[in-house]
Amino acid sequence: MDKNELTRRQLLATASLGTIAAVSPNIPAYANITKKAAKLAILGGEPVRKNKTWPRWPYWDDNVVDSVVKTTKSRIWCRIQSKSGTVPTFEKKFAQMIGAKFCVATGSGTQALHTCVEALGIGAGDEVITSPYTDPGTIASILAARALPVLADLDRESYQLDPEDVERRITENTKAIMPVHMMGQPCNMEAICQIAKKHNLKVIEDACQAHLAEYQGKKPGTIGDLGCFSFQSSKTIACGEGGAIVGNDEELMDKCYTVHNHGTSRRGRTEVAGPKYRMNEFEAAVLLGQLSGVQERFARRNKNAAYLTSRLKDIPGIVPQKLYEGTTSGSFYIYATTYRKEHFNGADRSKFLKVMSAEGVSLSPYIRQGLHKEPWIDHILTQKVYKKMFSEKRLQRYREENQCPNCDKVCQEMAMIWASGPLLGTKEDMANIADAIEKVYENRDKLNSI
């Protein structure tokens, strides 16, 4: 067994700690930030973390290899060859794990999202409200249907969609809201679902980063009308590429199957226009081979995140991501914090990150700039389909209103850890991160001279 795997006893101990909200406030800080600062490594001092590595990602073990070999030898390499192949088997197990009745596996998270858009009948002339702070795959799923992605601003502290700004951007063309559970933490789904119900809108959850998180007793992906996941190699459940749609409405999920299967239904009739988005058997084999340890790795990330948050809460200027009330666990695809330079003698984030790297702990920005500032907008506004389906007045207003100042601030202030592998480390690893941040904070008066 990998040394980073939890034992059964450790898992039970983790579970007894309860929720993140319950754990974090009760773990004392282990370092005294008033002590005399050690010399920064970048100035010749000893680094906090030296010659150490983080747990590598993506995860694999002999079970994964055996699963792929078994699939190879079976010669069942496509899901349509067998109703009991690796893809149908994975769909059943993943639906059960997430708490949904049905699952349709796809070739990527983007494919899953686009399938949902098509299955809900959203297309040219329609609008979908989503986040500017996300992977381009989110808006690609809307653009592929020739609908208009409308970008709402963020809650600056949670990095998630601001429900109030979502509601402000609803028009007569709006058909759905696509909230994105950024960093693997749940959005304010209570408020978003209330808005959707009020305006008769569908909710497609982009839970591509949020495997197994929990919000008000439900897992992201099971709260809206449909939920989508990614299994790209950096995700906390990974197979290189791959995605999944989950839902509880059998008729709607059957439409998703038909769309993703080039428009051909389970009944063998070609019924609608649709792409070919089927997950292949080898991707499912990789996923099935790792499912037995997924819950243990999930528990370890949450335990380490709770400890890290407890250490950082007393350091001014480093603010962990806000979690909404009812969030009892997170996927922790990314452990995200806000860097407030006013607490670090006004030093730019780039200097803070450079000094942290010298201490052996690499933090980084995440998204350089929001999607509201990328050139795709200029591109689509010149396309005939958008000019035909939307009035000149609407497209002009779309351009003028495409402002997301809170997203801009988040992009400028983010300091995060890629958590899929590193957050599987030891308590000492987590202490290294906190110790390095404390050390830099204590030496904040020297940052502007670097």
Steps between C-alpha positions, in 0.01 A plus 500: 500500500617856423635664814263789438190283521292528816462194715151406614582633845620832358188530288277447804700758691454744216129436482467564873632851451175595328466780255759748380307771675516308825863400470672818391421733792601245763853417386753738658770672302833328556731788420548825683502773241641749750829312533813651347500423130754266348691630200319456169641229275509740207736718707726210597308340783401136537178410312209365699463205264814358343544200270146375559245387244123501498280198431488461123186521293312347324464202726559144385567161655490135393120501511494765228750310288314171546173666400649636178662165416171319562320739266770462236474123505119507491502668157199700619641842428180694425199543726251388235660154487368399841240613751728374776830648377715741697310814396151378602651354817673827586181696433310293755773523765560872452128580518480306825808676638363844415148425616328525162268254330662515158835572334615539139879493452659722234843571354553819705335740741447746215321231301282426801401866531427538128291183504288648779452829314381311192281258698319795659427644156716809547634645178533803273320802643516369857720619787668310784642685801830368632829599661789693342738328742520149358657279238408601141323165469209646697417765240605269215208275591261794452667635187490156338121523515520852354345642814637811674711460819412788733769548765395608849741632759639318804477509873854622560556280808363169371607540133153371409213658305329786684129408496394865508701577187361186335147626551588846368614344170186298426325600175203371304749273315650339811433126514743368760757575768828308495667545843861383525616344827843661492798336670273205582292695754122536465338818370216673683258253347214589732487855363566393139222241503257752649579742216461224242163399641382861510587557133420148375860425403691173482815444709797314350766452766859518382634275774807409295728582796265396780499121527349377830468842664185549706262792543188491719500123493540466123796466271565761228361373173185365664345831605403654165325343202824342373857482627828456314842371605845485345757223537783689331841400636527780759159428659460317831354203308689476173548293185681748273181631342141395556181640647160409636145632522286411802131557564182361650255570216497179295346662192751786500794266557376284212515812281858555616587145397343554157680829443841366602453190283493700170125543537427128520281387789525187711222369276736512203322779317681814382265756649677835542810689390787410728878467520689182582611549859517143633759417765723212387546181697863572588418828672235322703746223583742753650217653703366166624847394604535791742149524647579282801734767640313814395319551832820461698682757289202733524504473881875565513469819292223630724694422817814671366300797374339545842841496667646744248204737539542490878864605463431779253208664680734700725724626217384842379484536124453133409129421491384146415205460262165574662271198524125549496283397792411135464832401343610195697779383271685609188671330210810720546608479140672825592571644844444868434578815696484873444826694532439847641815700433410776745589255778837422338640851494334563164715241321358379169376142488781409257759578770310301760483198267870531413601506867269209582654293221845558648367358828414178316125561479369597159175691501366642177226706339224302333315671217695792354192695401129435488331376187325838469837639389587235243470555119227239443244773564621711208498185289141391565361851461615492137339162429193487275311265732523743792408798283198309370377372836564808714411861431774753443383678815532180710850424372612856565362483854668162544836656420443804721378300800779246481669634813596280798710711741496245781630235263781738404593533868493125555734447205741757644492364858487120462776292662423129481635148531422233240346267753420170324842358590658738754202496736551124535823573685577465868419738784865603484454594135205721593701652785775585251253702294373692802849548646627643171212747480553604862870549435433720199242700694748560781749626240245709312705816549769351275278397206514827310879491493504164319 
